[in-house]
């Protein structure tokens, strides 16, 4: 495959100079392709000022009407600095650097700007760029699967905080929820993300500031980006048990299942099952203890899930209504997953829904009737849609999930409901950084901004949705594909 690609690139013209303006993540496989597409490649770790984080703490009001806090780079990164970086480039790669009009006009050699993100309109004047003959592209739909998964990973982490009993799971529903929470914890690592978020260590934010560099020179992918999708991972179920609900969850998330109900501990099939699966799930209460000992001796502990050692998650999913606000790519994907898991589905969207499994309702009905509400509106398109009066319509005990855009909600009103235990929330986005002042929590001083143990029964992660090995790999391949498309047109 790579040899064919190399042969193809020899037939393409190369860019004279590609400039990478900020911290795009290139795996080694990506970088080897990138080097074949240009005579010269120049990279900068970030174009945002190091003082941005301190500015946010000292004067959060300056960020109030900014759609993305990195837009402040417009004011801090001088045009001369950016011109010095862009000069001579016929292709520019960026994620969050804003490019002013004057730079577009000053660089007639510039033919392509690719934004390594799902948006571009608030980074430059797209209309002017097109008038000047500059192609501007971005990377849509790289994280659809990852964000859809993280909705349920966060939901299960929330249930682990609020619907847990100190005993092993017994019912099929308890087994399913407890095992899936453990699988998501291992692969999506929401608990780890939340730990860092509460400590004020925002990996996503620090990456944008250039404080975290994803370098593969001295670390491998597992060390740098440990988060992974659970889709298409291989899982073995050993022995007879009440697996039917668990299998529904595993099948819904496209996990490859390997079932071994009757076990011959001396057979080749038994050893193959242990060797070829990422995770081995069993219930030591239902198996011969010598067999259990053998499994534990042969398989590393980090690949084993013994149901007897898990805590029971007691939330009953049967009969619950899963509400979706917004039916774009991600919202529709979440709807499909929730339906396959047996939830009743209702949604609010401007589109006409033809799927009989989805009940289309207005926003008030969605808020009033949903046991779980997941927000999936596009970023910067519905600021303060869920204001105090709307949020108050959520039923007592509802679960609120937002992985889309923090500006959609009145965060102070939402925080009040969280504090009053009117609802439980998993938040992955905020109207700014996840800090006390942004959430409307009291601070004793300007330095008292870390969340720490505040709102402990809720899950407060930050940008966990997009960050998996798989979505980043796809994202950067799409970027390279757009570079190749432009070369093929020249």
N, C-alpha and C positions, 0 to 999 in steps of 0.2 A: 504493500500500500504506500509506504513512504517513498520507495524507489520510484513508483509511478508518479507520485506527487513531485519529486525532485525533477524527473524528466519533463513534466508539464511546465514547471516554473522556469526551466531553461528556455522555453518557447515564449514566455511572457516577458514584457519589459519590466524593469525594476524601477522602484521609486529611487530618486536620487538621494533623498534624505527623509527618514521618518523620525519625528520628534515625539517622544512619550512625555506628556507634561506632568503626570502625577502617578501615583502608585498603583498601576495596573498589575494584576497577578498573572505572571507567565510561568506555567509549569515548564520543566525542561523540554518536553515534547513541543510545546508552543514556541519556545524560544528558537529551537532549531529551524522551525518553519519561518519565523519572523526574519531570521538572518538571511534567508534566501530571497526575501522580497524587496530588499533595499541595498544600495551601495553603502549607505551610512545610517546608523541608528544611534540616536542620542536619547538618553533617559534621565528624567529628573524624579526624585523620590516623592516630592509634593510641591504644590505651588501655593499652599496655604501657610499663613504665618504661624510660628510657634506660639505666639501670644494669644491666639484665638481662644484657646481653652480658658486662659486667665480672664480674657475679656468677657467670656460668657458668665463666669462666676461673679465678676465685679459689676457688670452692667447687663443683666439679662434682658432688660427692656429694649436694648438696641436690636435684639433678635426677634422681637415680637411680630413684626409684619414681614419677616423674611421667610420665603417658602422653604428654603433649606439654609441652615446656618453657614454652609460653605459658600453661599453667595457673597458673604462678606469678604471673600477673597478678592472680589472686584475692587474693593476700596483699599486693600492692603497689598495686593500684587500690582505693582505699577505697570503701566503700559510699556514702559521702556524695558522692564525686566522680561515681560512676556515677549516683546519684540525681539530681544536678544536671543531668546530661546527658539522662537519660531522661524527666525530669519533663514531663508534658504531652504526651508522644508517644503516639499510638495505634498506631504501627508502628515497629519497630526493626530495622535491618539491621546484621548483624555477621558477622565471620568467626571470630575467635579470642577475643573478649572473653567471659569467664565472668560470668554474671549470677546473683547469689546469690538465695536464696529470699526474703529480706526485701524485695528490690526488686520481685519479682513481686507480693508482697502490697501494697506501697505504691503500686502504679500500677494502680488499677482501670480506668483509661481505656485501658490497653494491650490491643490486640486481636490483634496479630500480631508475631511475631519470626521473621525469616528469617536463617538462617546461610548465608553465601556460601561454603559448603564442603560436603564430602560427609558430614559427621557433625554431630550435635548433642547426643548424650546426655551427653558429658562437659563440655558448656558450661553446662548448667543442669538443673534438676529438671523433666524433661518432664512427668511425672505431675502434679506440683503445678500447672504452667502450665495443663494441660488442665482440672484441677479449677477453676481460676480463670477459665476461659473464654478463655484465650490460645492461639491457634493457633501452633504452632512447626513450622517447616519447614526443610529444608535442600536442597542441590542435588546429587542423585546423578547419576551417569552423564554428567557433562559432559566427562570427560577419557578415556573409554574408548579412543577412536581414538588419541589423543595418547600415552597410556602404552603401548599395544600397539606403536605405531611405535617408540617410544624404546627398547624392548627390543632391536630389531634395529639401530637406530642405535648403541646402546652396544656391541652385539656386534661390529659392523663396526669400530668405533673400537678395540676390544680386539684384533681381528685385525690392524689396522693397526700396532699396537705390537709384536705378537708373531709374526705370520706374514707378514712382508713381505720381498721381495727387491728389490734396487736394479736393477730392469729393468722394461720394460713388460710388461703382462699379455699372455699369448698364448692360453691355453686358454679355452674358453667359461666355465668356472667362475671363472677368474682375472679375466676381463673383467667378469663379473657382479658379483663382490665388490668389485673396485676401483672400478667406476663407481658402484655403489650407495653405497659408503662416501663417495665424493665428493659425491653428491647429498644424502645425509643430513648430511654436514658443512656443506653450504651452507644447508640448510633447518632442521635441528634444532640445529646448532651445539654438539654435545656437547664438542668440543675447547675451545671458548670457555668453556663452563660449567665444565669441569674446570680450566682455567687460573685462573679466578676462585676456584673452590673451594679449590684448593691454595694460593692467595694469601690465603685467609681472607676473601674478599669474597663473602659469602653473600647473593645478591640476594633470595632467598626470605625469609631471616631478617631482613635489613635492611628489607624491605618491611613485615614484621610490626611492627618497631620504629618504623615511621614515618620511617626514615632515607632511604628511597627513595620518592619520590612520583611516581606515574605521571600526570604532568600533560601534557595535550595542547594547552596554551595556546601553548607555544613549540617543541614538537617534534611530529613526526608519528608514526604507528603504527610505521613501519619503524624509526625511531630508538629508540623506547621498548621495543617488543617485537619484535625481529627474527626470533625463532624462529617457524617455520611448519611445518605438515604438508606432507609431499610428496604426499599423496593429492590427486588431481585437478589437479595441476600439469601443464603441457603440455611434453612432451619430444619432440624430433625426433631420429631416427636417420638419419644421412646416409651413403649409400653401402653397398656390399655388405660384410658382415663376419659373424663368427660370433656373431650376436646372440641365438640361441635361449634360452640360459640367462638372459641379461640381460633379455630380454623377459618371461620367466617372473617374474622379480623385479619388474619394473615393473608388470606386470599384477596381480600379487599385491597390491601397494600402491596399486592403482587410479590409477596415473599415466596420463594421456591421451597415447597414442602417436601420433606422426606419422612414418611411415616413407617415406623417399625413397631407394630402392635405386639406381635409375638416374637420374642427375642431368644435366639440361640447364641449364647455368649461366646461360642467357639466357631461360629460361622464366618465366612468371608464377608457376607452381607453386613453383619454387625460391625466389623472393623471398618468396612468401607463407609458405613453411615457415620461413624465417629470421625473418620478422617476427612470426609469431603464436605462437611457442613460447617458454616460459620458459628452456629449456636446449637447446642444440644439441650432440649427441654425435656424434663422428666419429673415425675412425682415420686420421691423416694418412699412415700407412704404406701405406694401401690406396687413396689418392686422388691424383689429379693435383695437383701442387704449385701450379700456377697457381690451381686451384679452391680449395685450402686457403688460399692468400694472399687470395683474394677473400672467402672466408668470414670470415677474421680481420679484414679491412678493414671489412666491413659490420656485424659483430656485436661488441658489447663483450666484452672478454676474460672478464668475470665471468659471462657466459652460455654460454661455450664449455667443452666437456669433450673434450679430445683424448686418446684412450686411449693414444696413443704416449707421452704425457708422464706417465702415471700409474705408480705402483709396483705391482708384482704382489702381490696377497694370495693366498697359496698354501694356505690352509686348505681341505681337501677336504670339502665338505658331503655328498657322496654316502655313503649308508649310515649317517650319524650319527643318533643318537637324541636327540630334543629332549624333555626332561622338563618337565612342568608341575606345580607344587605349588599346587593350588587352582584350581577351575574356575568362578569367578564370571564376571561380564561381561568383565573384562579378560583373565582366564586363558583363557576360551573363545576370545576374539578372537585371542590370541597363538597358541593351538592351531591355529586355522583358517589363520592366516598361515604358520605353520611347516609345516603339512601341504601347503599349496599350493606351498611352496618345495621340497618333496621329502623333508623329514625324516621319519624314523620317529617316531611320537608315542606317548608314554606319560604317564599322569597319575595323581596321587593326589588323591582327592576323596571327600567323604562321600556324594556323589550316586551314583546308579547310571548309568553311562555307556552310552548306547545307540548311539553313533556307532561303527561298525566300524573307522573310521580311528584311533581312540584306544584304546590298550591300557591298561586300568585295573590298577594295581599298588599294593602297599602301599608305605609310605614308605621302608623299608629298600631294597626293590628299586629304587625310583625313584632313590635316591641312588647305589646301586651300579652301575646300568646306564646312567645318563644321561651322554651326552657334553656336553650343554648342559642346565643346570637353571635354570629361571626361576620365581621365587617370586611367587605371586599370591594370598596369603591376605589376608583383610580386616585392617585395622589394629587393633591392641589385642586381637586375638582368640586369638593363639597365641604368647604371649611365651615365648622360649627353647625353642621347639619344636625348632629345630636347634641342640642343645647340642653340646658337644665330641664326645661319643660318636657322635652322628648325623653330624656334619660329617666325621668321620674315615672314614665309609663312602664318601664321594665318590671316584670313581676318579682315579688319577693322570692329570693333564692335563685334567681336566674344566674346563668353563667355568661359573661360578656368576654368576647375574644376580638382583639384588634391587631391584625398583622398587616394592615394596609397603610393607614396614614393617621398620625396622632392629631392632626389639625381638624379631623372630622368631628371630634368630640369637644365639649366644654370640659377640659381636664379637671378643673377644680370641682365642678358638679359631679363628675364621675368619681373623683377621689372621695368626696363626701359620702357617696353611696357605698363605696368600698369600706370606708371607715365605719359606717353605720351597719355593716354586714347585711345590707339590703341585697347585695349581689356579690358574686365572686368573679374576679377578672384575671385573664391572662393577657398582658399587654406586651407587645413586641416593638411598638412604635409610640412616640410621644410628640407633643408640639415643641420639640427641642430635644435636649439630652435628658435621660432619666435621672433627674436630680430633684431634691425636695422642693426647691423653688418652682420648678416646672410643674410638678404634681400638685402644687398648692399646699404643701405641708409646712408647718412652722419650722423656722430656723433660729437658732440662738445667736448665730453670727454668719458672716459671709462664707466662712470656712466650713460651716455645718451643712454642706450640701449633699453629702453621701446618704443614700437611702438606708443602708445598713439593715436593721430589723423592722423598719417601718412597713406597715401593711403586710405583715409576715404571712398571713393566710392566702395572699394573692401571689401570682407568678409574674414577676417583673423582669423580663429578659430584654435584650436589645439587639435588634436586627439579626435574630437567629434564623429567620425565615429563608434568606437567600444563601446562607453560608454552609454549603456542603461541598465536598470534593467534586461531586458530579456536576453540580450547577455551575461552579466556577470553571470547570473544564469545558463545559458546553459554551459558556459565556465567551471565553477567550477564543475558542474555535470559531464562533460566529464572527468575532472581530476579525480574525485572520481571513475568514471567508469574504468579508466585505472588502478587505484590502485586495484580495485576488480578483474580486468582481471588477473593481476599478481598474486594475492593471489589464484585465482582459478586454476592457472597453477602449483602451488607449491604442 
